Amino acid sequence: MKYLLSTCIICLGYLTISSSCGLNRHFENSRRNTEKEVTNSSIKTGANRYSFYLPLLRDKKVGVITNQTGILSNNVHLVDFLIENKISVQKIFAPEHGFRGTADAGELIKDGKDTKTDLPIISLYGNNKKPRPEQLAGIDIIVFDLQDVGARFYTYISSLHYIMEACAENNIELMILDRPNPNGTIVDGPILEKEFTSFVGMHPIPLLHGMTIGEYGRMINGEKWLKNGIQCNLKVIHCIDYNREMTYSLPVKPSPNLPNDQSINLYASLCLFEGTNVSVGRGTEMQFQIYGSPYLPKSDFSFTPIPNFGAKEPVYKNQLCFGENLTSIPKVNQLELKWLIKAYNTTSDKSKFFNDFFTKLAGTKKLQQQIIDGVSEIEIRKSWEKGLNDFKEMRKKYLIYN
């Protein structure tokens, strides 16, 4: 990960002067700690088990869906590695944020060509979320290698759904190179209700599902969630020496606005703010570790979003936002609602707090209504209990790791 806090950003009021130096040190320490944990990790991801999967790809025409997270332990990218080992890679399929992972959230990604390998790149975002038969013509097997973060609205699992469906319809094998879930111990939040199905929530699961992407693919298949109940010819190359209780630090950003471990841990809790008039720090270097808006009470902490890598037009660009700094809080082990409830209760105009996107993110109308009605966090959590218990029971069938 790279971190840069330039003096011009400070001058523009990105942070209050009193806090900027300490936050700079925090990010440098976070980066160094992450690198240390990854280096010392004994976990062997699916991508690193190449002696197992390379023989399965020999003499086949291969498509690969991956991005910047698809690397081996020596930082060689999976696509480059496959080509070096004489695997016949035909096409690259790219999810949200693109093949190199540089596009903003929701930004239209165009088809193109990889400058390094000269391979065609097919975007699976926008109007082409599911590969068309002509895009799959001549492919025998697709290798899927994306780093998930365990949240229902993180769209890589939605791309997995459509890839599985396309493979099933076109009689193509699918191989998932599994990676640990950095939030793998957390199963929490409301279950998605069918009427709120969208690309940010496709299945009846909680906001935090506690599964690796390989386990999740097994669940999609086993529960027959693909169109017409079809099933994919799926093989998961599982991780070695991994259990979900382990701390796992990602070697690279999974997307432009998740810069470190803290943001990944807080992502699911703070992403609900994207369905409100509150910023989650896009346009700063503390994305998903702070929140605030011009409509919250003045406080000791403030920030001013400006265009940057991953946010060309951030919410409240060049406007002073007041809120809360969560960069140094302890790791959370549940979906936290306290910041959302606090922001709603203290905003200057409650009628403008929620927007239509909130129900898609929450997967239900109930959560918004509960917050408006002043239901306590304890009572809100109680309302999730049955759904979570049922999901955990179903989930057991598909788990690979302890």
MIMIDO-674629 format. One record per residue (C-alpha): residue number from 1; x negated, y, z negated. Coordinates in steps of 0.25 Angstrom, whole numbers, plus 2048, in hexadecimal, padded with zeros to 3 digits. Example, Ala and Ser with C-alpha at 12.3 -4.5 7.8 and 13.67 -1.06 7.14 Angstrom:
! residues 2
{1, {7CF, 7EE, 7E1}}
{2, {7C9, 7FC, 7E3}}
! end
This chain:
! residues 402
{1, {800, 800, 800}}
{2, {7FC, 80E, 803}}
{3, {7FF, 81A, 7FA}}
{4, {7FD, 829, 7FD}}
{5, {802, 835, 7F6}}
{6, {7FC, 841, 7FD}}
{7, {7FB, 84F, 7F7}}
{8, {805, 854, 802}}
{9, {810, 84B, 7FC}}
{10, {80D, 851, 7EE}}
{11, {80D, 85F, 7F3}}
{12, {81B, 85C, 7FA}}
{13, {820, 858, 7EC}}
{14, {821, 849, 7EE}}
{15, {81F, 848, 7DF}}
{16, {81F, 851, 7D4}}
{17, {810, 855, 7D1}}
{18, {811, 84F, 7C3}}
{19, {813, 841, 7C8}}
{20, {80C, 840, 7D5}}
{21, {7FE, 83C, 7D0}}
{22, {803, 831, 7C7}}
{23, {80C, 82B, 7D2}}
{24, {800, 82B, 7DB}}
{25, {7F8, 823, 7D2}}
{26, {804, 81A, 7D0}}
{27, {805, 817, 7DE}}
{28, {7F6, 814, 7E0}}
{29, {7F7, 80B, 7D3}}
{30, {803, 804, 7D9}}
{31, {7FC, 801, 7E6}}
{32, {7EF, 7FC, 7E0}}
{33, {7F7, 7F3, 7D6}}
{34, {7FF, 7ED, 7E2}}
{35, {7F3, 7EA, 7EA}}
{36, {7ED, 7E3, 7DE}}
{37, {7F9, 7DA, 7DB}}
{38, {7FA, 7D6, 7EA}}
{39, {7EB, 7D3, 7EA}}
{40, {7EC, 7CA, 7DE}}
{41, {7F9, 7C3, 7E2}}
{42, {7F8, 7B4, 7E4}}
{43, {805, 7B4, 7EC}}
{44, {804, 7AF, 7FA}}
{45, {80F, 7B5, 803}}
{46, {815, 7AD, 80F}}
{47, {80D, 7B5, 819}}
{48, {800, 7B1, 812}}
{49, {804, 7A2, 813}}
{50, {800, 7A2, 822}}
{51, {7FA, 794, 822}}
{52, {808, 78F, 81F}}
{53, {810, 798, 829}}
{54, {806, 79A, 835}}
{55, {807, 78B, 83A}}
{56, {817, 78D, 83A}}
{57, {815, 799, 844}}
{58, {80B, 792, 84D}}
{59, {811, 791, 85C}}
{60, {81D, 799, 858}}
{61, {821, 7A7, 85D}}
{62, {822, 7B0, 851}}
{63, {82A, 7BC, 84D}}
{64, {826, 7C3, 840}}
{65, {82E, 7CD, 837}}
{66, {825, 7D4, 82E}}
{67, {81F, 7E2, 82B}}
{68, {814, 7E8, 823}}
{69, {816, 7DE, 817}}
{70, {813, 7D2, 820}}
{71, {805, 7D1, 81C}}
{72, {7FC, 7C6, 817}}
{73, {7F3, 7C7, 80B}}
{74, {7E7, 7CC, 813}}
{75, {7F0, 7D7, 818}}
{76, {7F1, 7D2, 826}}
{77, {7FF, 7D3, 82C}}
{78, {807, 7C7, 82F}}
{79, {809, 7CA, 83D}}
{80, {7FA, 7CC, 83F}}
{81, {7F7, 7C0, 838}}
{82, {800, 7B7, 840}}
{83, {7FA, 7BD, 84D}}
{84, {7EC, 7BA, 848}}
{85, {7F0, 7AC, 846}}
{86, {7F6, 7AA, 854}}
{87, {805, 7AA, 850}}
{88, {80D, 7AE, 85C}}
{89, {814, 7BB, 856}}
{90, {81E, 7C0, 860}}
{91, {825, 7CC, 858}}
{92, {825, 7D3, 84C}}
{93, {833, 7D7, 845}}
{94, {832, 7E3, 83C}}
{95, {83C, 7E6, 830}}
{96, {840, 7F4, 82A}}
{97, {834, 7FD, 82A}}
{98, {82D, 7F6, 836}}
{99, {822, 7EC, 838}}
{100, {818, 7F5, 832}}
{101, {821, 7FA, 827}}
{102, {820, 809, 829}}
{103, {82E, 80D, 82D}}
{104, {838, 814, 823}}
{105, {843, 80C, 81D}}
{106, {84F, 80C, 827}}
{107, {846, 811, 832}}
{108, {849, 80C, 840}}
{109, {83E, 802, 844}}
{110, {83B, 801, 853}}
{111, {836, 7F4, 85A}}
{112, {828, 7F5, 85F}}
{113, {81A, 7EF, 860}}
{114, {810, 7EC, 855}}
{115, {803, 7F4, 859}}
{116, {7FA, 7E9, 853}}
{117, {800, 7DC, 859}}
{118, {808, 7E2, 864}}
{119, {813, 7D9, 860}}
{120, {822, 7DF, 862}}
{121, {829, 7E4, 855}}
{122, {838, 7E2, 854}}
{123, {83E, 7EB, 849}}
{124, {849, 7E4, 840}}
{125, {84E, 7F1, 83B}}
{126, {859, 7FA, 840}}
{127, {862, 7F4, 84A}}
{128, {85A, 7E8, 84C}}
{129, {859, 7E1, 83E}}
{130, {85B, 7D3, 844}}
{131, {852, 7CE, 84F}}
{132, {859, 7CC, 85C}}
{133, {858, 7BF, 864}}
{134, {850, 7C6, 86F}}
{135, {846, 7CB, 864}}
{136, {844, 7BD, 85F}}
{137, {843, 7B6, 86D}}
{138, {837, 7AD, 86D}}
{139, {834, 7AD, 85E}}
{140, {834, 7A0, 857}}
{141, {832, 7A4, 849}}
{142, {832, 7B2, 841}}
{143, {829, 7B4, 835}}
{144, {82F, 7BE, 82B}}
{145, {825, 7C5, 821}}
{146, {82B, 7D1, 81A}}
{147, {828, 7D5, 80C}}
{148, {836, 7D7, 804}}
{149, {838, 7DE, 7F7}}
{150, {844, 7D7, 7F2}}
{151, {84F, 7E1, 7F4}}
{152, {85C, 7DE, 7FC}}
{153, {85B, 7EB, 803}}
{154, {84C, 7EA, 808}}
{155, {84F, 7E7, 816}}
{156, {845, 7DC, 819}}
{157, {84E, 7D1, 814}}
{158, {859, 7D7, 81D}}
{159, {84F, 7D5, 829}}
{160, {84C, 7C7, 824}}
{161, {85B, 7C4, 825}}
{162, {85C, 7C9, 833}}
{163, {84F, 7C2, 837}}
{164, {855, 7B5, 831}}
{165, {862, 7B6, 839}}
{166, {85B, 7B9, 846}}
{167, {852, 7AD, 844}}
{168, {85D, 7A4, 841}}
{169, {865, 7A9, 84D}}
{170, {859, 7A7, 856}}
{171, {854, 79A, 851}}
{172, {847, 7A0, 84C}}
{173, {83F, 79C, 840}}
{174, {83C, 7A6, 834}}
{175, {830, 7A6, 82B}}
{176, {830, 7AF, 81F}}
{177, {822, 7B2, 819}}
{178, {827, 7B4, 80B}}
{179, {822, 7BF, 802}}
{180, {824, 7C2, 7F3}}
{181, {82F, 7CB, 7EF}}
{182, {829, 7D6, 7E6}}
{183, {837, 7D7, 7DF}}
{184, {839, 7C8, 7DE}}
{185, {83D, 7C7, 7D0}}
{186, {849, 7D1, 7D1}}
{187, {857, 7CC, 7D5}}
{188, {860, 7D8, 7D2}}
{189, {86B, 7E1, 7D7}}
{190, {879, 7E0, 7DD}}
{191, {87C, 7D5, 7E8}}
{192, {87E, 7DB, 7F6}}
{193, {88D, 7DA, 7FA}}
{194, {890, 7D6, 808}}
{195, {897, 7E3, 80C}}
{196, {88A, 7EA, 80A}}
{197, {881, 7E2, 812}}
{198, {877, 7EA, 81A}}
{199, {869, 7E9, 81F}}
{200, {865, 7EE, 810}}
{201, {86D, 7E2, 80B}}
{202, {871, 7D6, 813}}
{203, {873, 7CB, 808}}
{204, {87B, 7C9, 7FB}}
{205, {86F, 7CB, 7F2}}
{206, {86B, 7D4, 7E7}}
{207, {862, 7E1, 7E9}}
{208, {856, 7D9, 7E4}}
{209, {856, 7CB, 7E8}}
{210, {849, 7C5, 7E2}}
{211, {845, 7BD, 7EE}}
{212, {83A, 7BD, 7F8}}
{213, {83D, 7BF, 807}}
{214, {83B, 7B0, 809}}
{215, {845, 7AC, 7FE}}
{216, {84E, 7B6, 804}}
{217, {84E, 7B0, 812}}
{218, {851, 7A3, 80C}}
{219, {85D, 7A9, 805}}
{220, {862, 7B0, 812}}
{221, {861, 7A2, 819}}
{222, {867, 79A, 80D}}
{223, {873, 7A3, 80B}}
{224, {876, 7A4, 81A}}
{225, {876, 7B3, 81A}}
{226, {872, 7B3, 828}}
{227, {87D, 7B6, 833}}
{228, {887, 7AA, 834}}
{229, {87F, 7A3, 829}}
{230, {874, 79F, 833}}
{231, {866, 79B, 82C}}
{232, {858, 79E, 831}}
{233, {84D, 794, 833}}
{234, {845, 79A, 827}}
{235, {837, 797, 821}}
{236, {832, 79E, 815}}
{237, {823, 79F, 813}}
{238, {823, 7A1, 804}}
{239, {819, 7A8, 7FB}}
{240, {80F, 7A0, 7F3}}
{241, {80C, 7A3, 7E4}}
{242, {817, 7AC, 7E3}}
{243, {823, 7AD, 7D9}}
{244, {82D, 7B8, 7D8}}
{245, {828, 7BC, 7CA}}
{246, {81B, 7C1, 7D0}}
{247, {817, 7D0, 7D2}}
{248, {815, 7D2, 7E1}}
{249, {80F, 7DE, 7E7}}
{250, {811, 7E1, 7F5}}
{251, {804, 7E3, 7FE}}
{252, {80B, 7ED, 807}}
{253, {818, 7F6, 806}}
{254, {824, 7ED, 80B}}
{255, {82A, 7FA, 810}}
{256, {825, 809, 811}}
{257, {82D, 80E, 805}}
{258, {829, 802, 7FB}}
{259, {81A, 806, 7F8}}
{260, {817, 7FE, 7EC}}
{261, {81C, 7F4, 7E2}}
{262, {824, 7FE, 7DA}}
{263, {82C, 802, 7E6}}
{264, {82F, 7F4, 7E9}}
{265, {833, 7F1, 7DB}}
{266, {83C, 7FD, 7DB}}
{267, {841, 7FC, 7E9}}
{268, {84E, 7F5, 7E7}}
{269, {852, 7FE, 7DB}}
{270, {84F, 80B, 7E2}}
{271, {854, 807, 7F0}}
{272, {862, 809, 7EB}}
{273, {85F, 818, 7EA}}
{274, {85E, 817, 7FA}}
{275, {86D, 816, 7F9}}
{276, {86E, 823, 7F1}}
{277, {869, 832, 7F2}}
{278, {85C, 82E, 7EA}}
{279, {84E, 82D, 7F1}}
{280, {846, 821, 7ED}}
{281, {839, 828, 7F1}}
{282, {838, 826, 800}}
{283, {82F, 831, 805}}
{284, {826, 830, 7F9}}
{285, {81B, 826, 7F5}}
{286, {824, 820, 7EA}}
{287, {82F, 81A, 7F2}}
{288, {839, 811, 7EA}}
{289, {831, 815, 7DD}}
{290, {838, 823, 7DB}}
{291, {846, 828, 7DD}}
{292, {84C, 836, 7DD}}
{293, {855, 840, 7E5}}
{294, {857, 84F, 7E5}}
{295, {865, 84C, 7DD}}
{296, {85F, 845, 7D1}}
{297, {85B, 84E, 7C5}}
{298, {84E, 855, 7C4}}
{299, {843, 84D, 7BD}}
{300, {834, 84C, 7BB}}
{301, {833, 843, 7C7}}
{302, {835, 848, 7D5}}
{303, {831, 845, 7E4}}
{304, {833, 84B, 7F1}}
{305, {834, 841, 7FD}}
{306, {82D, 844, 80A}}
{307, {82B, 83C, 817}}
{308, {821, 831, 815}}
{309, {81D, 823, 81A}}
{310, {82A, 81B, 819}}
{311, {833, 827, 817}}
{312, {833, 831, 823}}
{313, {840, 838, 81E}}
{314, {841, 834, 80F}}
{315, {84E, 838, 807}}
{316, {84D, 846, 801}}
{317, {841, 849, 80A}}
{318, {83A, 855, 804}}
{319, {844, 856, 7F8}}
{320, {840, 856, 7EA}}
{321, {846, 849, 7E3}}
{322, {847, 847, 7D4}}
{323, {848, 839, 7CF}}
{324, {840, 82E, 7C8}}
{325, {832, 828, 7CA}}
{326, {831, 819, 7C9}}
{327, {823, 816, 7CE}}
{328, {81E, 812, 7C0}}
{329, {82A, 80A, 7BA}}
{330, {828, 7FC, 7B7}}
{331, {82C, 7F1, 7C1}}
{332, {83B, 7EF, 7C1}}
{333, {841, 7E1, 7C1}}
{334, {850, 7E4, 7C5}}
{335, {858, 7ED, 7CE}}
{336, {857, 7FA, 7C7}}
{337, {864, 803, 7C7}}
{338, {860, 80D, 7BC}}
{339, {859, 817, 7C6}}
{340, {865, 817, 7CF}}
{341, {86F, 819, 7C4}}
{342, {867, 824, 7BE}}
{343, {866, 82B, 7CB}}
{344, {875, 82A, 7CE}}
{345, {878, 82F, 7C0}}
{346, {86F, 83B, 7C1}}
{347, {871, 83F, 7D0}}
{348, {877, 84D, 7D2}}
{349, {883, 848, 7DB}}
{350, {887, 839, 7D9}}
{351, {890, 83A, 7E5}}
{352, {884, 83B, 7EE}}
{353, {87B, 831, 7E7}}
{354, {87F, 824, 7EF}}
{355, {87F, 822, 7FE}}
{356, {885, 817, 807}}
{357, {878, 80F, 807}}
{358, {879, 80C, 7F8}}
{359, {883, 801, 7FA}}
{360, {87B, 7FA, 804}}
{361, {86E, 7FA, 7FB}}
{362, {876, 7F6, 7EF}}
{363, {87E, 7EC, 7F7}}
{364, {88B, 7EF, 7F0}}
{365, {894, 7FC, 7ED}}
{366, {894, 7F7, 7DE}}
{367, {887, 7FD, 7DA}}
{368, {889, 80B, 7DF}}
{369, {897, 80B, 7D8}}
{370, {891, 806, 7CB}}
{371, {887, 811, 7CA}}
{372, {892, 81B, 7CE}}
{373, {89B, 815, 7C3}}
{374, {890, 816, 7B8}}
{375, {88F, 807, 7B6}}
{376, {882, 804, 7AE}}
{377, {876, 7FD, 7B4}}
{378, {879, 7F1, 7AB}}
{379, {887, 7EF, 7B0}}
{380, {883, 7F1, 7BE}}
{381, {879, 7E6, 7BC}}
{382, {883, 7DD, 7B6}}
{383, {88C, 7DE, 7C3}}
{384, {880, 7D8, 7CB}}
{385, {87E, 7CC, 7C2}}
{386, {887, 7C2, 7C9}}
{387, {882, 7C5, 7D7}}
{388, {874, 7C4, 7D2}}
{389, {876, 7B7, 7CB}}
{390, {87D, 7B1, 7D7}}
{391, {871, 7B6, 7E0}}
{392, {866, 7B1, 7D7}}
{393, {86D, 7A3, 7D8}}
{394, {86E, 7A3, 7E7}}
{395, {85F, 7A9, 7E8}}
{396, {85A, 79D, 7E1}}
{397, {85B, 794, 7ED}}
{398, {852, 79C, 7F5}}
{399, {847, 7A0, 7EC}}
{400, {839, 79B, 7F0}}
{401, {831, 7A1, 7E4}}
{402, {833, 7A0, 7D5}}
! end
